[in-house]
Amino acid sequence: LPSALGEFRWNAKQIVGFPEHITSDLGSVGDFAAGSEMAFCTLLQRSYAVLGARMHYGHPDLMNKQYMMQQGGISKGTRTLNLSEDIFAGLDFRLRADGRHICHKEYFHLSKGRDLGFNSVLKFFSKLSSGSGEQLLTRQMCRLGQLLPLPEVLTLYYAHAGYYMTQFLLSWVMPTVLFTWSLVLATDCDGRFGAFEGCAKHPAPELMGRMLASIYTYALLILVLLATALPLFTEEWLERSLKIAVKRLLKQVFTLSFLMFVFQAKIIGFYVVNELRYGGAKYISTGRSLPTERRHFIRQSGTNQFEGLYLDYAVQAFYDGLTLLISAIMVAELGGMDSSNVYRHGLSALWACIGMTIVSWLYAPFIFNPHQFARKHILEDRRVLCRFFWKNWGAGWLRWYEEFQLKPRTGLSISMLDLNFLVVFLGVSVWFAVVNHKVSMMQVIFSSQVYIKEVAAWTLLPPVFSSWLLCLLVSASTAAVRSMRRTCCKVRDESTWDLLRKLVPVLAFLVVALEVTEALLALQLLRRMGRWKDFIAGLILKYLLLEVVIFLAEGLLCSRCTRGSSCCRPERGLQALYFWVLTNRMFRDMVTSTLILTPLLLLSFVNSALRSCCRTFDLHEFLIYRSTGHRARRRVPGICGDTDRESTTTMDESRLSSSEDATDEEAPMAP
């Protein structure tokens, strides 16, 4: 410590940083977070200091109070813009110039504890991502970009907002690949009417297969995984030994660290871009508790109030994971892996990346959730999920949707200027052009058919008319029923909107069934002609158009004109539109939650069967805690290689070894 204080003798205008020794490495998630902190706080800070882009991050930094007070102190006054307030101390310090210097020394290490649980780690990164999004809007970043030399500017960008923007771009690599792949396949000839289409020499599956097989190889996949782990591996090798570095790397690989980091990249990308789109960053308390408590799939916390892992990440990852799964199926249906693709056997590395992304986006929070596959808890999750959609006519889901999905946007104008809407609009325009070309060709070939122009136009319209008509009829019928109750029975307890909301879970399936039927009928001509690729392309276009209409409807329901005007409020003048949006969104949540929970239920039965064969070992908890001794248990002789006849007696043996269900239900106090 005297040597650290002595750094200020030759230059008092400086910030002196030191490495950290992370102590919170319990369990797999704790080790992942500790590894990330170790690489960032030691190796990267050392490099940034040399390159001139190191700032203050709230790490163990020493600074002179006198000179920090001259620039307004460390803390900032705006909770939103200066959410990551510690970095602004370094930014302002650097802008003051006048001989100020930020350095990094290695002789003094300080211990530090970080988050251990999956939720707390991702909450921490969501806070950092939101703060980085706000940093891009500040005048400090603008001035540093104008004043610093180009090498230091590039280092500053990579060290701060650039890292988070890169995570966003990485999270959208697989969706972009699948979209491009399916688009090229849809433009290919369908085997008939070749004279009208002008088919290429090589089929589209072969061309895309050759390009993707040359890019996505197992060598590239292994290289990327090793490159991302190289900073931590190098630091462990330098500070400890090669054996420990290799051991830690293998532990992280075999405990599915790649699923954790793929999901983490998705969360980081969502929050940093969401901050640029809507703003509203706020501090998120992580708690930093031990990873011993099971986070429920969905749990009721009050009257019509629910919480759980599904509600935590539905908007951020689960919806996109479902869309990615559907996109992969569409690529297969469009002939991406047909026999005409001679390079299909070389695409296994690409499909491994796609599968890893889908599994991570849909199941990573549950894989790293302690006691996820305990039979009692997962059956309770299934019961609570049913109550979430059906109890009190779906009041729990309605409250969650209106509070967390309709509230963030501010209106139709914001929705139409939104980045996601612009990207989707471009995608829809491209698909519209492809399907329009196919339909126009069929219109020329079958020009003698009756109503061929009307059928062609119907093919290019969103499948919303029959469902809209149903919602209008239901809204009018509900108003008539309420009027009759008020006139005949003198009942005035419920409004028309209250009665209509009760029908949302009942009619959600019917509304979606009408939309699917309308889409299939509109594409019936393509199916009868045996043009299967054009039929699939038309279905994709219908889905994209439907999503655009729902997105615009949600923006209209959140607009200031509908919220401020009494006659145009969703509960009054827009009841039918509001009802239509709710039914579509509830059906999406029903499908997504069922798709996630069903494999978890099956895996819980598999886990129970394995536990019945080996009562002293749990594969899932070994994955989380990397130890089989985190729970007190009586060792049964002759099972799992235990030949000792003397069983180990523990304080909890009578309680924990009474039955299989008991071992599933108990939760450990500490790992």
Residue pairs with C-beta under 8 A, 6 or more apart in sequence:
1 108
3 107
3 108
4 16
4 18
4 62
4 105
4 108
5 62
7 14
7 16
7 62
7 103
7 105
8 14
8 16
8 62
8 64
11 99
11 101
12 64
12 66
12 67
13 64
13 67
13 98
13 99
13 100
13 101
14 63
14 64
14 100
14 101
14 102
14 103
15 56
15 61
15 62
15 63
15 89
15 90
15 93
15 101
15 102
15 103
16 61
16 62
16 63
16 103
16 104
16 105
17 45
17 49
17 54
17 56
17 59
17 60
17 61
17 62
17 102
17 103
17 104
17 105
18 59
18 60
18 61
18 62
18 104
18 105
18 106
18 108
18 109
18 110
19 41
19 42
19 45
19 46
19 104
19 106
19 109
19 110
20 37
20 38
20 41
20 42
20 59
20 60
20 109
20 110
20 111
20 112
21 109
21 110
21 111
21 112
22 34
22 37
22 38
22 41
22 111
22 112
22 113
22 114
23 111
23 112
23 113
24 30
24 33
24 34
24 112
24 113
24 114
24 115
24 116
24 288
25 31
25 34
26 116
26 290
26 291
26 625
26 671
27 116
27 291
27 624
27 625
27 626
27 671
28 252
28 255
28 256
28 257
28 260
28 368
28 623
28 624
28 625
28 626
29 116
29 117
29 118
29 121
29 260
29 291
29 368
29 624
30 114
30 115
30 116
30 291
31 248
31 251
31 252
31 255
31 626
32 121
32 252
32 257
32 260
32 261
33 114
33 115
33 116
33 121
34 114
35 232
35 248
35 252
36 232
37 112
37 114
38 232
38 235
39 231
39 232
39 235
41 59
41 112
42 235
43 231
43 234
43 235
44 159
44 231
45 54
45 59
45 104
46 104
46 106
48 54
48 104
48 155
48 159
49 102
49 103
49 104
51 151
51 152
51 155
52 148
52 151
52 152
52 155
53 152
53 155
53 156
53 158
53 159
54 90
54 102
54 103
54 104
54 159
55 87
55 89
55 90
55 91
55 93
55 94
55 102
55 159
55 160
56 63
56 74
56 86
56 87
56 89
56 90
56 93
56 102
57 86
57 87
57 90
58 86
60 110
60 112
63 89
63 93
67 93
67 100
68 74
68 89
68 93
70 96
71 89
71 92
71 93
71 96
72 92
74 85
74 86
74 89
75 85
76 82
76 85
76 88
79 282
79 283
80 134
80 279
80 280
80 281
80 282
81 134
81 137
81 138
81 281
82 88
82 134
82 138
83 127
83 130
83 131
83 134
83 281
83 282
83 283
84 127
84 128
84 131
84 132
84 134
84 135
87 131
87 135
87 160
88 138
88 140
90 102
91 138
91 140
91 141
91 144
92 140
93 100
93 102
94 100
94 102
94 144
95 140
95 143
95 144
95 147
113 288
114 121
114 124
114 288
115 121
115 123
115 124
115 286
115 288
116 288
116 289
116 290
116 291
117 287
117 289
117 290
117 291
117 293
118 260
118 291
118 295
118 364
118 365
118 368
118 369
119 295
119 309
119 312
119 365
120 286
120 287
120 288
120 289
121 264
121 286
122 263
122 264
122 267
123 284
123 285
123 286
124 284
124 286
125 264
125 267
125 268
125 271
126 267
126 268
126 271
126 284
127 283
127 284
127 286
128 164
128 268
129 164
129 167
129 267
129 268
129 269
129 270
129 271
129 272
129 275
130 271
130 272
130 274
130 275
130 281
130 282
131 281
132 160
132 161
132 163
132 164
132 272
132 275
133 161
133 164
133 271
133 272
133 273
133 274
133 275
133 276
133 281
134 275
134 279
134 281
135 141
135 160
135 161
136 161
136 276
137 276
141 160
141 161
144 153
144 156
145 153
145 156
148 156
161 272
164 268
164 269
164 272
165 272
167 264
167 265
167 268
167 269
167 272
168 265
168 268
168 269
168 270
168 272
168 273
169 269
170 265
170 269
171 262
171 265
171 266
171 268
171 269
171 270
172 269
174 324
174 353
174 354
174 357
175 320
175 323
175 324
175 327
177 212
177 350
177 354
178 324
178 327
178 328
178 330
178 331
178 354
179 327
179 427
181 208
181 212
181 331
181 336
182 327
182 330
182 331
182 334
182 336
182 540
183 430
183 431
183 434
184 204
184 207
184 208
185 204
185 205
185 208
185 331
185 334
185 335
185 336
185 533
186 334
186 431
186 434
186 435
186 533
186 534
186 536
186 537
186 540
187 204
187 434
187 437
188 199
188 200
188 203
188 204
188 205
188 335
188 533
189 197
189 199
189 200
189 203
190 197
190 530
190 531
190 532
190 533
190 534
191 530
192 529
192 530
192 531
193 441
193 445
196 441
196 444
196 445
197 441
200 207
203 340
203 341
204 335
205 335
205 336
205 337
205 338
205 340
205 341
205 344
206 340
206 341
206 342
206 343
208 336
208 341
209 336
209 341
209 342
209 343
209 344
209 346
209 347
210 343
212 343
212 347
212 350
213 343
213 346
213 347
213 350
216 347
216 349
216 350
216 353
217 346
217 349
218 348
218 349
218 352
220 349
221 349
221 352
221 353
225 253
225 258
228 261
229 249
229 252
232 248
232 249
233 245
233 246
233 248
233 249
234 245
236 244
236 245
236 248
237 245
251 626
255 623
255 626
256 367
256 623
258 356
258 360
259 356
259 359
259 360
259 363
259 364
259 367
260 360
260 364
260 368
262 356
262 357
262 360
262 361
262 364
263 317
263 360
263 361
263 364
263 365
266 316
266 317
266 320
266 360
266 361
267 313
267 316
267 317
270 316
270 317
271 316
273 419
275 281
276 419
277 418
277 419
277 420
278 408
278 409
278 410
278 414
280 408
290 670
290 671
291 370
291 624
291 671
292 370
292 667
292 668
292 669
292 670
292 671
293 370
293 667
294 369
294 370
294 371
294 372
294 374
294 377
294 667
295 308
295 309
295 312
295 365
295 369
296 307
296 308
296 309
296 377
296 380
296 381
296 384
297 308
297 309
297 310
297 366
297 378
297 381
297 384
297 385
297 593
297 597
297 600
298 306
298 307
298 308
298 309
298 310
298 311
298 381
298 384
298 385
298 388
298 593
299 306
299 307
299 308
299 384
300 306
300 384
300 387
300 388
300 396
301 307
304 392
304 395
304 396
304 399
305 396
305 399
306 384
306 388
306 396
306 397
306 400
308 381
308 384
309 365
309 366
309 369
310 318
310 385
310 593
310 596
311 400
311 404
312 365
313 365
314 589
314 592
315 404
315 405
317 361
317 362
317 364
318 361
318 362
318 592
318 596
319 588
319 592
320 361
321 357
321 358
321 360
321 361
321 362
322 362
322 591
322 592
322 595
324 354
324 357
324 358
324 361
325 358
325 362
325 595
328 354
328 358
330 536
330 540
331 337
333 532
333 536
334 533
334 536
334 537
335 341
335 533
337 344
337 347
338 344
362 595
362 596
363 596
363 599
363 600
366 372
366 596
366 600
367 623
368 624
370 621
370 624
370 667
371 377
371 621
371 664
371 667
372 378
372 600
372 620
373 600
373 603
373 604
373 607
373 608
373 620
374 604
374 664
374 665
375 604
375 605
375 608
375 661
375 664
375 665
376 661
376 664
376 665
377 665
378 600
378 601
378 604
381 597
381 600
382 597
382 601
385 593
385 597
387 396
388 396
388 397
389 396
389 397
389 505
389 586
389 589
389 590
390 505
393 501
393 502
393 503
393 504
393 505
393 506
394 501
394 502
394 504
394 505
394 586
395 501
397 505
397 586
397 589
398 501
398 504
398 582
401 582
401 585
401 586
401 589
405 554
405 585
406 554
406 557
406 558
407 558
409 415
409 418
409 554
409 555
409 558
410 558
410 559
410 560
411 555
411 558
411 559
411 560
411 561
412 552
412 555
412 556
412 558
412 559
413 559
414 555
415 421
415 551
415 552
415 554
415 555
415 558
416 552
416 555
421 548
421 551
424 544
424 547
424 548
424 551
425 548
427 544
428 541
428 544
428 545
428 548
431 537
431 540
431 541
431 544
432 460
432 541
434 537
434 541
435 459
435 460
435 534
435 537
435 538
435 541
436 460
438 526
438 531
438 534
438 537
438 538
439 456
439 459
439 460
440 456
442 456
442 525
442 526
442 529
442 531
442 534
443 452
443 453
443 456
446 452
446 525
455 522
455 525
458 522
459 522
459 523
459 525
459 526
459 538
460 541
461 522
461 545
462 542
462 545
462 546
462 548
462 549
463 515
463 516
463 518
463 519
463 522
463 542
463 545
463 546
464 515
464 518
464 546
464 549
464 580
465 518
466 514
466 515
466 517
466 518
467 511
467 512
467 514
467 515
467 518
467 580
467 583
468 576
468 580
470 507
470 510
470 511
470 514
471 511
471 576
471 577
471 579
471 580
471 583
472 576
474 500
474 503
474 507
474 576
474 579
475 496
475 500
475 575
475 576
475 579
478 496
478 499
478 500
478 503
479 496
481 499
482 494
482 495
482 496
482 499
485 491
486 492
495 571
496 575
497 571
497 572
497 575
500 575
500 579
501 579
501 582
503 579
504 579
504 582
504 583
504 586
505 586
507 583
508 582
508 583
508 584
508 586
508 587
508 590
509 587
511 580
511 583
511 584
511 587
512 583
512 584
512 587
515 546
515 584
519 538
519 539
519 542
519 543
520 527
522 538
522 542
523 535
523 538
523 539
523 542
526 534
526 535
526 538
527 535
546 584
550 581
550 584
550 585
553 577
553 580
553 581
554 581
556 562
556 574
556 577
557 570
557 574
557 577
557 578
557 581
561 568
562 568
562 569
562 570
562 573
562 574
563 569
566 572
567 573
568 574
570 577
570 578
571 578
607 618
607 619
607 620
608 660
608 664
610 618
610 619
611 618
611 660
611 663
611 664
612 660
613 639
614 639
614 640
615 633
615 636
615 639
615 657
615 660
615 663
616 628
616 633
616 635
616 636
616 639
616 640
616 642
617 628
617 640
618 628
621 630
621 631
622 628
624 671
625 671
627 671
630 668
630 670
630 671
631 656
631 666
631 668
632 650
632 651
632 652
632 653
632 656
633 650
633 652
633 653
633 656
633 657
633 663
634 647
634 648
634 649
634 650
634 653
634 656
634 657
635 642
635 644
635 647
635 648
636 642
636 647
636 657
637 643
637 644
637 645
637 647
650 656
655 662
655 666
656 662
656 663
656 666
657 663
